[in-house]
Amino acid sequence: MTNNKDLLFYARKIHECIFKKVNYFLKKYDVTLHQLNIMTYLYEQEAYSSSQKDIEKYFDISHESIIGLLKRMSIKNYVTIEVNPNDRRSRIVKLSKEGIEKYDEIMQFKDIGDKHLKNCISQEKYKILEDIVYEIYTKIDVENKSS
């Protein structure tokens, strides 16, 4: 490696490292990070449910990918998928009782991961980093939506 600090390279490596560690941790719960993200999204929705289309838009996931992901979650009884009675072309995805219990179980350990990240740098630097990363994300997200 060179001394030239390639920010995008390091950002990708950090993402890959965290992704691997989280998926390794989640293995014992039979959940992937992508599945946990969807569970989190549904957990935060009214009645723990959302349309499949809204999930696709929120995560910017293709229709085919979300169908496979939700099917695997349904097989594990983490979600239920029903035809929308108001629009038969639409599907309603709901976090099941088992999904809520699994989510609650996993979230008990969320603070451990957060603490690990915060221990990497000082609290002051962490807050600055958090603000910078959020600012970059919101600007990139706006650019993506306008193109």
N, C-alpha and C positions, 0 to 999 in steps of 0.2 A: 504494500500500500504506500501511496505517496503521502507527503505531509499536507497536500492540498485537501482541505476538508470538503468533501462532496456531500452537501446537506441531504439531497434526495437519496443518495446511496445509504447514508446512515439511517435516515428515516425508514427506508424500506427494510434494512437489517433489524432495526428495533421492532418494527411491526412483525416481521417474520419470527423473531425470537419470542415476543410476547404471545403471538398466535400459537406457536408450538407449545409453549409452557401452559397456556390456558387449556388448549385441547388435551394435553397430557393430564392435567388436573381433572378435566371434565370427563375423561374416559371412565372413571369409576362410577360416574352418574349416568353413563350411557347417553350423553348429550354432547353435541359438537358446539363450537362457538357460534356458528351460524344459527343453529337451533336455539341456543340460549338468547341470542339477539332477538329472534322472533318471539320467544317466550317473554322477554322483557317488554317488547313492544306491546304485545297482547295484554300483559299484566297491567300496563299503564293505561289501557283503554277502558272506556265505560263497559261494564258487563264482561270484561276480559275478552272482547271480541272485536273483529274488524273485517272488512271485506278483503278478499284475496287481492283485488286490484290495488287497494290502498297499501297493502303490505309490499306489493311489487314496486309501487311508486316510492314509498318511504325508503326502501333499501336499494332501490335502483337495480332490481334483479329481474331477469327475463322471465316471461310467463312460463317457459318450459322449466327453468331452474326452480322457480317457486313451487310449481306443481310437484316436482320430485322431492323437494325439501319438506313440504307439508305432508306429502304421502308418507314419508319415513317417520315424521313426527306423529302422524295419525296411527300408524302401525304400533308405535310405542305407547299409544294412548295419552300423549301429551296434549293433543288438540283434537277437536272435532271439526269436521268440514260438512256444511250443509248447504243446500240450494237456498238462495235468498227467496223467501215466499213473495216478496214484492217485485222481484226481477229474476226470473228463472235462469237468465244468462249469467248471473252473479253468484258467487259463493261466499258464505260467511264462515270465517275461521274463528273458533273460540278455544281459549285455553281451558282444558278439562280440569276436573278436580285433581287428577293425578299430575297434570302439568303444573298446576298451582302449587301442589305439595313439593314437587321436584324443584321448582323455581325457588320456593322458600328455603328448601334445604341447601341449595347451592349458594344462595345469597348470604347465608350465615358466614361464608368464608370470603366474601367479596372484600372485606376490610383488610384481610391478610395480603391480597394482591395489591391493593391500593397502598398499604403501608410499605410493601417491598419497593414499589416505584418511588415513593416519597423518600425512602432511605437512600436512594441513589445520589441525591443532591440535596443541598440545603433547602429549608422550607421557603426561604426568600426566592431562591432560584426556581424552585418548583412552581411557585405562584406566577413568576414572570414567564416561565415556559408555558404554563397552562394558558395564560392570556395570549401569548404569541401564537401558539398552535390553534387556539380557537379563532383568533383573528384571521389567520391564513385560511383555515377551513371555511369560515363564512364567506370570505371573498372568492375562494375557488368554487364553492357551492353555488353562489350567485352567478358566476361566470358559466358554470355548467348548465344552469337552468335557462340562461339567456341564449345559449348557442344551440 
